[in-house]
């Protein structure tokens, strides 16, 4: 294993694989804040060159957090398929990149190879890729899953309807649900971020959503994104739980800060399969985002791209129905501006797809970041071209509870129209029966939430 | 509790006094609007439209029901569309709300304002707003010059040290502090609690309180800091109170009152409420989870 190189006559020597991985990243304010980024542009390219010559075996043997110290590392390593790994362990990262991009390599080939990857390999490939590489690579991979409906089918673009309300008012939440459905949004999940994380409040919101989708026979799944331990308590008390949600991170330490461990996830998954109301078999929903490990002081000196890939490695263990990065939510100290958030969105989507999960994106920004609605519309367009599984739909992109902006009901409808994509099949049939959509286009009735008035 | 009955009296006193100072016009000053010379009437102010009462769907199945739905949530519903895109005024209003939020993040609290409030101004180790946004660690620290300045201005061992900070919204401090600060100081003085002269710390994070604690050793510190603006308001302020502030203090040891603005807890009321909260913290010798538990 060679950690030294020469570029334009200058020598560069890196401390470790972890150091190479960090310095090979495109510029991110979070890596700078952590004090692990390349010192200048030339050093960044030198690190990429060194990375390109490392083998996949080097990466497996040098996870950014040792197996003995971290359960996330152990889950990821334990899930590696050994025959597939043996076939590719001598590949360099350069070869992996070229193999992913080769015209002869199919999505099916990549799905198979994916079984032999650890997250460090997935992250390494992303670090060598340009933005268009990330789009092309991801666009080949089809990862579908089934909860009540089938997601990730080629030609479809799904959406999470996010009907958040500053006081969890049932009436206000349902108003946003009805408006979203009237734009054809909500086929991935109707998922509420609650203000009140208590068990009774979670049960109340679950019941309201469940009653509504049952009454109107909406073919989708519902979720209240309280802490997973709260959702499991609600489930055990008989609440109509379909998907189980949790925010996860790429190290055991950062997950501890989120109040979650492997054991908690294992128990929740088992309880969801046993007591949940969804058809399944895929019932888990995870959210991630670059920088969360640093912000919770659980990054252990590793870079935010590799740690993000490890979130997907952990997520894969639970055969999730939905996984999305919340890419611009965390703030400018981790992703500074439009350029960094767009790059991160493309990396995350690619890494999720390459890990084998149905990957969506909450393309978003906060008001203290140097980005605006145009920037996340750009990101959403690029990701739709890359075959992104789903986006968020929020009324006019303004989340009145979480106080950030993301893609709107209008944006979901627009992306489908521009890229000739359709809602998930079961949901489209329902939209047609409601007179909201016809031949894949919104009808004149669409956009009127009072079509649900009784 | 007698202490809480006191709030109303304090608020009334302070508001009365502020009104007298402002004179008969009473209102807060209107922002100056630029009218280009030689032009006629201005267009109406986009931000003046009450979105919750503005229904744009042309022929809804049930208009009355739609109006009720809109009143049940601040979410931007009933906005209609052109093809799959929002209508022009909806789009412009969204951009306007984001513009004012961004301006508030990037703007600076004016020197005039700091002088008018009789605050001693210092700056953290951040050199500019960009550094403030990307280096939270520097926003928690003060350089030697700043430390010397606060030593000069504020005696050690006071009961309460108040700090005002721009935080993520310059507008939050300017909009709320003129009413909040007198209510807080007067409220505390009415229960016999004395405050040091208030400090203004530019480019500060909440945990700068810990440095103040080490340096001035007040029994309690209050930091009034601008919140990250949402699209709904750019003027929201938070107050964090720490008993015995010191290096390594946990976030959970701070008591928080957030959402201080015209549409949330109004400034004078917040000031009076904070004064009772500070008194309670001084009496209990604890803040944050330690106070509740």
Boltz contact constraints between the chains, C-beta under 6 A:
constraints:
  - contact:
      token1: [A, 29]
      token2: [B, 134]
      max_distance: 6.0
  - contact:
      token1: [A, 165]
      token2: [B, 73]
      max_distance: 6.0
  - contact:
      token1: [A, 171]
      token2: [B, 72]
      max_distance: 6.0
  - contact:
      token1: [A, 172]
      token2: [B, 72]
      max_distance: 6.0
  - contact:
      token1: [A, 172]
      token2: [B, 73]
      max_distance: 6.0
  - contact:
      token1: [A, 175]
      token2: [B, 69]
      max_distance: 6.0
  - contact:
      token1: [A, 175]
      token2: [B, 72]
      max_distance: 6.0
  - contact:
      token1: [A, 175]
      token2: [B, 73]
      max_distance: 6.0
  - contact:
      token1: [A, 175]
      token2: [B, 77]
      max_distance: 6.0
  - contact:
      token1: [A, 176]
      token2: [B, 75]
      max_distance: 6.0
  - contact:
      token1: [A, 179]
      token2: [B, 77]
      max_distance: 6.0
  - contact:
      token1: [A, 332]
      token2: [B, 133]
      max_distance: 6.0
  - contact:
      token1: [A, 332]
      token2: [B, 134]
      max_distance: 6.0
  - contact:
      token1: [A, 333]
      token2: [B, 134]
      max_distance: 6.0
  - contact:
      token1: [A, 333]
      token2: [B, 136]
      max_distance: 6.0
  - contact:
      token1: [A, 367]
      token2: [B, 101]
      max_distance: 6.0
  - contact:
      token1: [A, 367]
      token2: [B, 229]
      max_distance: 6.0
  - contact:
      token1: [A, 368]
      token2: [B, 105]
      max_distance: 6.0
  - contact:
      token1: [A, 368]
      token2: [B, 168]
      max_distance: 6.0
  - contact:
      token1: [A, 368]
      token2: [B, 228]
      max_distance: 6.0
  - contact:
      token1: [A, 395]
      token2: [B, 75]
      max_distance: 6.0
  - contact:
      token1: [A, 395]
      token2: [B, 76]
      max_distance: 6.0
  - contact:
      token1: [A, 395]
      token2: [B, 77]
      max_distance: 6.0
  - contact:
      token1: [A, 396]
      token2: [B, 76]
      max_distance: 6.0
  - contact:
      token1: [A, 396]
      token2: [B, 94]
      max_distance: 6.0
  - contact:
      token1: [A, 398]
      token2: [B, 76]
      max_distance: 6.0
  - contact:
      token1: [A, 398]
      token2: [B, 231]
      max_distance: 6.0
  - contact:
      token1: [A, 400]
      token2: [B, 74]
      max_distance: 6.0
  - contact:
      token1: [A, 400]
      token2: [B, 75]
      max_distance: 6.0
  - contact:
      token1: [A, 403]
      token2: [B, 230]
      max_distance: 6.0
  - contact:
      token1: [A, 410]
      token2: [B, 84]
      max_distance: 6.0
  - contact:
      token1: [A, 410]
      token2: [B, 85]
      max_distance: 6.0
  - contact:
      token1: [A, 410]
      token2: [B, 86]
      max_distance: 6.0
  - contact:
      token1: [A, 413]
      token2: [B, 84]
      max_distance: 6.0
  - contact:
      token1: [A, 414]
      token2: [B, 84]
      max_distance: 6.0
  - contact:
      token1: [A, 417]
      token2: [B, 84]
      max_distance: 6.0
  - contact:
      token1: [A, 447]
      token2: [B, 80]
      max_distance: 6.0
  - contact:
      token1: [A, 447]
      token2: [B, 81]
      max_distance: 6.0
  - contact:
      token1: [A, 448]
      token2: [B, 57]
      max_distance: 6.0
  - contact:
      token1: [A, 448]
      token2: [B, 60]
      max_distance: 6.0
  - contact:
      token1: [A, 450]
      token2: [B, 60]
      max_distance: 6.0
  - contact:
      token1: [A, 450]
      token2: [B, 61]
      max_distance: 6.0
  - contact:
      token1: [A, 450]
      token2: [B, 62]
      max_distance: 6.0
  - contact:
      token1: [A, 450]
      token2: [B, 65]
      max_distance: 6.0
  - contact:
      token1: [A, 450]
      token2: [B, 66]
      max_distance: 6.0
  - contact:
      token1: [A, 451]
      token2: [B, 61]
      max_distance: 6.0
  - contact:
      token1: [A, 453]
      token2: [B, 61]
      max_distance: 6.0
  - contact:
      token1: [A, 453]
      token2: [B, 62]
      max_distance: 6.0
  - contact:
      token1: [A, 453]
      token2: [B, 65]
      max_distance: 6.0
